[in-house]
Amino acid sequence: MSVGRGKYLFPSEIIMYSPRFTITQNILKNIGAIEAAKAVIDASPLIPLYEKQFREDARVKTIYFGTRIEGNDLSIEQAKKILAFTDLKADIAEIGEQTGIVARERDIQEVINYRQTMDLIDQIGDRDTKTYTETMLKKIHAATINNLVPPEEAGQYRQVQAVWGDQRTGKVYFRPPPAIEVSYLIKDFLDWLNASTSREIHTCLRAAIAHYVLVAIHPFTEANGRSARAFATLILYQEDYDIKKLFSLEEYFDKDIMGYFKALAEVSEQKGPIEDRDLASWLEYFTKALAIELDRVKDKVKKLSRDSHLKSKLGRQIVLSERQVKLYEFLQENQWLTMGDAAKILSFVSTDTILRDLRDLLKKGVVKKTGRTKGAKYTLKT
């Protein structure tokens, strides 16, 4: 299935931008995996405390890795300390002093800014109309770059030629369009994004297209990568793919930083204007990243939901360790568990540790025991 270029009427004017790509088997496979994981996550009951902690963890990772991609040198522990600081409007030097963090003021400011950017995304969206505007884009940029550039550059399109590359290596991947073309290119893109015809395209592909197009246009002097990723996140959140806000694409991109830059660069190395470039390879990369991240989230949610199931079954919240989860999963699939079975499942720990885990499960009312010593059998308590 191909989606070609077109000239869509919306409303009564010609939309000049239309992305060119082919729906490959890899894209279909990735979208299928995304939908499968989304269904499990959306349907899984979570203990409120777990969900809150899980969401906060994903948010920290989004902020930390979202800035680290651009060369921020803070550790995740330092980022957590900054994000836990109550008054983020305080002077940067004061925040550094109060948290005990010795780092570049710019690095601290970038983390604060990206937190404010994520807060902004929660505020500016309109799930009813799902309309995207230049004002939204400019507000996102202004939040990411606050106090890092002169005020007149925050949320304003660049007036100079720019280059796009990897700040870590200094490698230049491509030169974006001239500054004079930026406002027209953004308008054309947003007209397409808001058109009824483009809304027929899967949300994850729309987010991926937005990510690439904003990087390719490079509308601002700085923080284009952060703005592009944040705008793509806005689309996912707006169009019912927030998935309880339990995921962080930024973490995947950072851990595969060379693959991430390469996927973007391969499209931009194609000759011709942005609308003539085939986006299929980038869409494969983006959807694969989201599928892998959501699969990871799905596995964790299933474990947490298992605890929720125990709460409903036993009338109270039950928290299992990772070792106990393995034993519980075995009992779900088998009639009983022996010490020999447990030793095979938890081969990396001592017999004393296994016994302590089993005694704890007995105490919590999760399992019951029949027999004694080595011949004892454990079954799920019904």
KAKA-V120865 format. One record per pair of residues at least 24 apart in sequence whose C-alpha atoms are under 10 Angstrom apart, sorted by the first residue. I is the first residue (numbers start at 1). J is the second residue. D is the distance in Angstrom with one decimal. If there is no record, write none. Layout:
# KAKA-V120865
i->{I/I}
j->{J/J}
d->{D/D}
This chain:
# KAKA-V120865
i->{1/2/3/4/4/5/5/7/8/8/8/8/8/8/9/9/9/9/9/10/10/10/10/10/10/11/11/11/13/14/14/14/15/15/15/15/15/15/15/15/16/16/16/16/16/16/16/16/17/17/17/17/17/17/17/17/17/17/17/17/18/18/18/18/18/18/18/18/18/19/19/19/19/19/19/19/19/19/19/19/19/19/19/20/20/20/20/20/20/20/20/21/21/21/21/21/21/21/21/21/22/22/22/22/22/23/23/23/23/23/23/24/24/24/24/25/26/26/26/26/26/26/26/27/27/27/27/27/27/27/27/27/27/28/28/29/29/29/29/30/30/30/30/30/30/30/30/30/30/31/31/31/31/31/31/31/31/32/32/33/33/33/33/33/33/33/34/34/34/34/34/34/34/34/34/34/34/35/35/35/36/36/36/36/37/37/37/37/37/37/37/37/37/37/38/38/38/38/38/38/38/38/38/39/39/40/40/40/40/40/40/40/41/41/41/41/41/41/41/41/41/41/41/41/42/42/42/42/42/42/43/43/44/44/44/44/44/44/44/44/44/45/45/45/45/45/45/45/45/46/46/46/46/46/46/46/46/46/47/47/47/47/47/47/47/47/47/48/50/50/50/50/50/51/51/51/51/51/51/52/52/52/53/54/54/54/54/54/54/54/54/55/55/55/55/55/56/56/57/57/57/57/58/58/58/58/58/58/58/58/59/59/59/59/59/59/60/60/60/60/61/61/61/61/61/61/62/62/62/62/62/62/62/62/62/62/63/63/63/63/63/63/63/63/63/63/63/63/63/64/64/64/64/64/64/64/64/65/65/65/65/65/65/65/65/65/66/66/66/66/66/66/66/66/66/66/66/66/66/66/67/67/67/67/67/67/67/67/67/67/67/68/68/68/68/68/68/69/69/69/69/69/69/69/69/69/69/69/69/69/69/70/70/70/70/70/70/70/70/70/71/71/71/71/71/72/72/72/72/72/72/72/72/73/73/73/73/73/74/74/74/74/74/74/74/77/78/78/78/78/79/79/79/79/80/82/82/82/82/83/83/83/83/85/88/88/88/88/105/106/106/109/109/109/109/109/110/110/110/110/110/110/110/111/112/112/112/113/113/113/113/113/113/113/113/113/114/114/114/114/114/114/114/114/114/115/115/116/116/116/116/117/117/117/117/117/117/117/117/117/117/118/118/118/118/118/119/120/120/121/121/121/121/121/121/121/122/122/122/124/124/125/125/125/125/125/126/126/126/126/127/127/127/127/127/128/128/129/129/129/130/130/130/130/130/130/130/130/131/131/131/131/131/131/131/132/132/132/132/132/132/132/132/133/133/133/133/133/133/134/134/134/134/136/136/137/137/137/137/137/137/137/137/138/138/138/139/140/140/140/140/140/140/140/141/141/141/141/141/141/141/141/141/141/141/142/142/142/143/143/144/144/144/144/144/144/145/145/145/145/145/145/148/148/149/149/153/153/153/154/154/154/154/155/155/155/156/156/156/157/157/157/157/157/157/157/157/158/158/158/158/158/158/158/159/159/159/160/160/161/161/161/162/162/162/162/162/162/163/163/163/164/164/164/164/164/164/164/165/165/166/166/166/172/173/173/173/173/173/173/173/174/174/174/174/174/175/175/175/175/175/176/176/176/176/176/176/176/177/177/177/177/177/177/178/178/178/179/179/179/179/179/181/181/182/182/182/182/183/183/185/185/185/185/185/185/186/186/186/186/186/189/189/189/189/193/199/202/203/203/203/203/203/203/203/203/204/204/204/204/204/204/204/204/204/204/205/205/205/205/205/205/205/205/206/206/206/206/206/207/207/207/207/207/207/207/207/207/207/207/208/208/208/208/208/208/208/208/208/208/208/209/209/209/209/209/210/211/211/211/211/212/212/212/212/212/212/212/212/212/212/213/213/213/213/213/215/215/216/216/216/216/216/216/217/226/243/243/246/246/246/246/246/247/247/247/247/247/247/247/248/248/248/248/248/249/249/249/249/249/249/249/250/250/250/251/251/252/252/252/252/253/253/253/256/259/260/260/260/303/310/310/313/313/313/314/314/314/314/314/316/317/318/318/318/318/319/320/320/320/320/320/321/323/323/323/323/323/324/324/324/324/324/327/327/327/327/327/328/328/328/328/328/331/331/331/331/332/332/334/334/335/335/335/335/336/336/336/336/336/336/336/336/336/337/337/337/337/337/337/337/338/338/338/338/338/338/338/339/339/339/339/339/339/340/340/340/340/341}
j->{25/280/201/276/278/275/276/192/191/192/195/196/197/198/191/192/195/196/197/191/192/194/195/196/197/191/195/196/191/188/191/192/187/188/189/190/191/192/193/195/184/185/187/188/189/191/192/275/185/186/187/188/189/190/191/192/193/274/275/276/188/189/191/192/193/198/274/275/276/189/192/198/206/209/210/213/274/275/276/277/278/279/280/209/274/275/276/277/278/279/280/209/276/277/278/279/280/281/282/283/278/279/280/281/283/205/279/280/281/283/284/280/281/283/284/284/280/281/283/284/285/287/288/205/280/281/282/283/284/285/286/287/288/284/287/284/287/288/291/283/284/285/286/287/288/289/290/291/292/202/204/205/284/287/288/290/291/287/291/287/288/290/291/292/294/295/204/241/287/288/289/290/291/292/293/294/295/241/291/294/291/294/295/298/243/291/292/293/294/295/296/297/298/299/241/242/243/244/291/294/295/297/298/243/298/294/295/297/298/299/301/302/243/244/246/294/295/297/298/299/300/301/302/305/241/242/243/244/298/301/301/305/298/301/302/303/304/305/306/308/309/301/302/304/305/306/307/308/309/301/302/303/304/305/306/307/308/309/304/305/306/307/308/309/311/317/318/308/301/304/305/307/308/244/245/246/301/304/305/244/245/246/246/244/245/246/247/297/300/301/304/244/245/246/247/248/245/246/245/246/247/248/245/246/247/248/249/250/251/297/115/118/245/246/247/248/111/114/115/248/247/248/249/250/251/252/114/115/118/230/247/248/249/250/251/252/110/111/112/113/114/115/116/117/118/226/248/250/251/110/111/112/114/115/250/251/254/111/248/249/250/251/252/253/254/255/110/111/114/225/226/227/229/230/248/249/250/251/253/254/107/110/111/113/114/144/223/225/226/250/254/107/110/111/250/251/254/166/167/168/225/226/250/251/253/254/255/256/257/260/261/110/166/167/168/223/224/225/226/254/107/166/167/168/169/104/106/107/108/110/111/167/168/103/104/106/107/108/101/102/103/104/107/108/111/101/102/103/108/111/107/108/111/112/111/108/109/111/112/108/111/112/115/112/112/113/115/116/148/147/148/144/145/146/147/148/143/144/145/146/147/148/223/144/143/144/146/140/141/142/143/144/145/146/147/148/140/141/143/144/145/146/226/227/230/143/144/140/143/144/146/141/142/143/144/145/146/226/227/230/231/143/144/230/233/234/143/230/234/230/231/233/234/235/237/238/234/237/238/234/238/234/235/237/238/239/234/237/238/239/235/237/238/239/240/238/239/194/238/239/193/194/199/234/235/237/238/239/190/191/193/194/195/235/238/190/191/193/194/231/234/235/238/186/187/190/191/193/194/183/186/187/190/231/234/186/214/219/227/228/230/231/234/219/220/227/227/223/226/227/228/230/231/234/219/220/222/223/224/225/226/227/228/230/231/220/223/227/223/227/222/223/224/226/227/230/221/222/223/224/226/227/222/223/221/222/220/221/222/220/221/222/223/219/220/221/219/220/221/182/183/186/218/219/220/221/222/182/183/218/219/220/221/222/219/220/221/220/221/218/220/221/217/218/219/220/221/222/216/218/221/215/216/217/218/224/225/265/261/265/257/258/261/265/261/262/264/265/266/268/269/216/265/266/268/269/216/217/218/268/269/215/216/217/218/219/268/274/216/217/218/219/273/274/217/218/219/217/218/219/220/221/217/219/217/218/219/220/217/219/213/214/217/219/274/275/213/214/217/218/219/213/214/217/275/235/239/239/232/235/236/237/238/239/240/241/232/233/235/236/239/241/283/286/287/290/232/236/280/282/283/284/286/287/232/235/236/239/283/231/232/233/234/235/236/237/239/283/286/287/232/233/235/236/279/282/283/284/285/286/287/279/280/282/283/286/235/235/264/282/286/263/264/265/267/268/274/279/282/283/286/264/268/274/275/279/264/268/264/265/267/268/273/274/274/250/294/297/293/294/297/298/301/290/293/294/295/296/297/298/289/290/293/294/297/286/289/290/291/292/293/294/289/290/293/289/293/289/290/292/293/286/289/290/289/285/285/286/289/329/365/366/366/381/382/364/365/366/381/382/364/364/361/364/365/366/364/357/360/361/364/366/357/349/353/354/357/358/354/357/358/360/361/354/357/358/361/378/361/366/367/379/380/367/378/379/380/379/380/379/380/377/378/379/380/367/368/369/370/376/377/378/379/380/367/369/376/377/378/379/380/369/374/375/376/377/378/379/373/374/375/376/377/378/374/375/376/377/377}
d->{9.7/10.0/9.2/9.8/9.6/7.7/8.2/9.4/9.3/7.8/7.8/9.2/7.6/9.2/9.6/9.5/8.1/9.4/9.2/7.4/8.3/8.5/6.0/7.9/9.1/9.3/8.3/9.8/9.5/9.2/9.1/9.7/9.2/6.1/8.2/9.3/6.3/6.2/10.0/8.7/9.7/8.8/9.4/5.8/8.0/8.5/8.0/8.7/7.9/9.4/9.1/5.4/5.7/8.8/8.0/6.3/9.3/8.7/6.1/9.5/8.7/7.7/9.6/6.5/9.0/8.6/9.5/6.2/8.8/9.1/8.9/9.5/9.9/7.7/10.0/9.1/8.2/5.5/7.5/7.7/7.7/7.4/10.0/9.9/9.3/6.7/6.5/6.4/5.2/6.3/8.0/9.8/9.5/8.1/5.1/5.1/4.9/8.6/9.5/8.4/7.8/7.9/5.7/9.2/9.3/9.9/9.9/7.0/10.0/8.8/9.0/7.3/9.0/9.3/7.9/9.2/9.6/9.4/9.3/6.2/9.2/8.8/8.2/9.1/8.2/9.0/9.9/6.9/5.1/8.6/9.2/6.6/7.7/8.9/9.2/9.4/9.1/8.7/9.2/9.7/7.6/9.3/9.2/5.6/5.5/8.7/8.1/5.8/8.7/8.6/7.9/9.0/9.5/6.6/8.2/8.9/7.3/9.9/8.5/9.2/8.8/9.1/5.7/8.3/8.5/7.7/8.9/9.8/7.8/8.6/9.8/6.9/4.8/8.2/9.0/6.6/7.7/9.7/8.5/9.3/9.2/9.2/8.7/9.2/9.4/7.7/9.4/9.5/5.9/5.7/8.9/8.1/5.7/8.9/8.1/9.5/6.4/9.4/9.4/7.2/8.6/9.3/7.7/9.1/9.2/9.9/9.6/9.8/6.5/9.3/8.3/7.9/7.0/8.0/9.1/8.5/9.4/7.7/5.7/8.9/9.4/6.4/7.8/9.4/9.9/9.9/6.6/7.3/9.4/9.6/10.0/9.7/9.1/7.0/7.0/9.9/8.8/6.0/9.1/9.1/9.8/8.6/9.0/8.4/5.6/8.8/9.5/6.6/8.1/7.5/9.0/9.6/6.4/5.3/8.7/8.2/5.9/8.9/7.6/7.5/9.9/7.9/5.7/9.3/8.6/8.0/9.9/9.5/9.3/7.2/9.3/9.7/9.4/8.5/9.6/8.2/8.8/8.6/9.9/9.9/10.0/9.3/9.6/9.6/8.9/6.3/9.0/9.4/9.3/9.0/9.8/7.5/5.9/4.9/7.8/9.8/8.9/8.1/10.0/8.0/9.0/9.2/7.3/5.4/5.5/5.6/9.4/9.8/9.1/9.7/8.3/8.2/7.8/7.8/8.0/7.2/9.6/9.9/8.3/8.9/8.7/6.3/9.0/7.4/6.3/10.0/8.7/8.9/8.8/9.7/8.2/5.1/7.1/5.4/6.5/9.8/9.0/6.4/8.6/8.9/5.7/6.1/9.6/9.1/8.0/9.8/8.9/8.0/9.2/9.3/6.7/10.0/8.5/9.2/8.4/8.3/9.8/9.6/8.6/8.9/5.4/5.3/8.6/8.2/6.1/8.7/9.5/8.7/7.7/8.7/6.6/10.0/8.1/9.0/9.1/8.8/5.2/7.4/8.6/7.7/8.3/6.6/6.6/9.5/7.5/9.6/9.5/9.4/7.4/8.8/9.3/9.2/9.5/9.2/9.1/9.4/7.2/8.9/8.8/8.7/8.7/8.8/8.0/9.0/7.7/5.5/9.0/9.9/7.2/9.9/10.0/9.8/7.8/6.4/7.7/8.3/9.9/7.7/8.0/9.2/8.8/8.8/6.3/6.1/9.8/9.2/8.4/5.5/8.7/7.8/8.6/10.0/9.7/8.0/8.4/9.9/6.7/9.4/9.1/9.4/7.2/8.7/6.6/7.8/8.9/9.9/9.2/9.2/8.9/9.8/9.3/7.8/6.7/8.9/9.5/7.4/9.5/7.7/7.4/9.7/7.7/7.0/7.6/9.8/6.7/9.3/9.6/9.3/9.8/8.8/7.1/9.2/8.7/8.0/7.5/7.6/9.7/7.0/7.4/8.3/9.1/8.1/9.8/8.9/9.4/8.6/9.2/9.9/9.8/9.0/5.8/4.9/6.7/6.4/8.8/9.4/9.4/9.9/7.2/5.4/8.6/9.5/8.1/9.5/8.9/8.9/8.6/9.1/6.3/7.6/9.5/8.1/8.6/5.3/5.9/9.5/9.9/9.3/8.8/7.5/9.9/9.1/9.4/7.4/9.0/9.0/9.6/9.8/9.5/7.7/8.2/8.1/5.9/9.5/8.4/9.2/8.1/8.3/9.1/8.8/9.7/7.1/8.6/8.1/6.2/9.8/10.0/9.9/6.8/9.5/9.7/8.5/5.2/6.8/8.3/8.7/9.4/9.4/9.3/9.9/9.8/7.8/9.6/9.9/8.2/10.0/6.3/7.0/8.9/9.8/8.3/5.9/9.3/9.5/9.1/6.6/8.8/7.5/6.6/9.4/9.3/8.5/9.8/9.5/8.6/6.8/9.0/9.7/8.8/9.1/7.6/7.5/7.7/8.6/9.6/9.6/9.7/9.9/7.6/8.8/9.2/7.0/9.9/9.6/9.2/8.9/9.5/10.0/9.0/6.2/9.2/7.3/7.5/9.8/9.7/8.0/8.8/7.0/7.7/9.9/8.0/5.4/8.9/9.0/9.3/10.0/9.3/9.1/9.9/9.1/9.3/6.7/9.2/7.0/7.0/9.2/10.0/7.5/6.5/9.7/9.3/9.3/9.2/9.8/9.1/8.3/8.0/7.6/9.0/8.4/9.0/9.0/9.8/9.7/7.8/9.8/8.3/6.7/8.7/7.1/7.3/9.9/8.9/5.3/4.9/7.4/9.9/7.9/9.5/8.4/5.9/4.7/5.1/8.7/9.2/8.4/8.0/9.2/7.7/9.6/10.0/8.6/9.7/7.5/9.0/8.6/7.0/9.2/9.9/8.3/9.4/8.1/8.3/9.8/7.7/9.0/9.3/9.2/8.2/8.8/9.3/9.0/7.4/9.5/8.5/8.7/8.9/5.9/8.9/7.8/7.7/8.5/7.4/10.0/6.7/7.0/8.5/9.2/9.0/9.0/9.7/8.5/5.9/5.6/6.1/8.6/9.0/9.5/8.0/6.2/7.8/8.9/8.6/9.0/8.9/9.7/9.7/9.2/9.1/7.7/9.1/9.9/8.8/9.3/6.6/7.9/5.8/8.9/9.5/7.9/9.3/9.6/7.3/9.1/9.2/9.9/8.8/8.0/7.7/9.8/7.9/7.9/9.0/10.0/9.5/9.9/9.8/9.7/9.8/7.4/6.6/9.7/9.4/6.6/8.5/7.6/8.8/9.7/8.4/6.8/9.2/7.9/8.8/8.4/6.9/8.5/9.8/9.7/9.9/9.8/6.5/9.3/8.2/7.5/8.1/7.6/8.6/9.9/9.4/7.9/4.5/7.1/8.3/5.7/6.4/9.9/9.7/9.5/9.0/9.7/6.6/9.5/9.4/9.6/9.3/7.7/6.1/9.4/9.1/6.1/7.7/7.7/9.8/8.4/7.4/9.3/8.5/9.9/9.4/9.8/9.3/9.7/6.8/9.7/8.8/9.0/9.7/8.4/7.8/9.1/9.7/9.9/9.8/7.5/9.0/9.7/8.3/9.5/8.6/9.2/9.2/6.9/9.9/7.3/8.1/9.6/8.6/9.7/9.7/8.5/6.9/9.5/9.2/8.7/6.6/6.6/9.8/8.8/6.6/9.7/10.0/8.7/7.2/8.8/9.5/9.0/7.0/6.4/9.8/9.4/6.8/9.1/9.6/10.0/9.8/9.7/8.7/6.5/8.3/8.4/7.0/9.2/7.6/9.9/9.5/8.6/7.9/8.7/9.4/9.6/9.6/7.7/9.5/9.9/8.7/9.0/7.6/8.1/9.6/9.4/9.7/9.9/9.7/7.4/9.4/8.7/9.3/9.5/9.5/8.5/9.7/9.9/8.6/9.4/9.7/8.5/7.7/10.0/8.9/6.4/7.8/9.0/7.7/9.6/9.1/8.7/9.6/10.0/9.1/8.5/8.7/9.4/8.0/9.0/8.3/6.6/6.5/9.1/7.7/8.8/9.7/9.6/8.7/6.6/8.2/9.8/9.9/9.5/9.9/9.8/6.1/5.4/4.7/7.7/9.9/9.5/8.6/5.6/5.0/6.5/9.2/9.8/7.8/7.2/6.3/4.9/6.4/9.2/8.8/6.5/7.9/7.3/7.7/8.7/8.2/9.3/10.0/10.0/9.9}
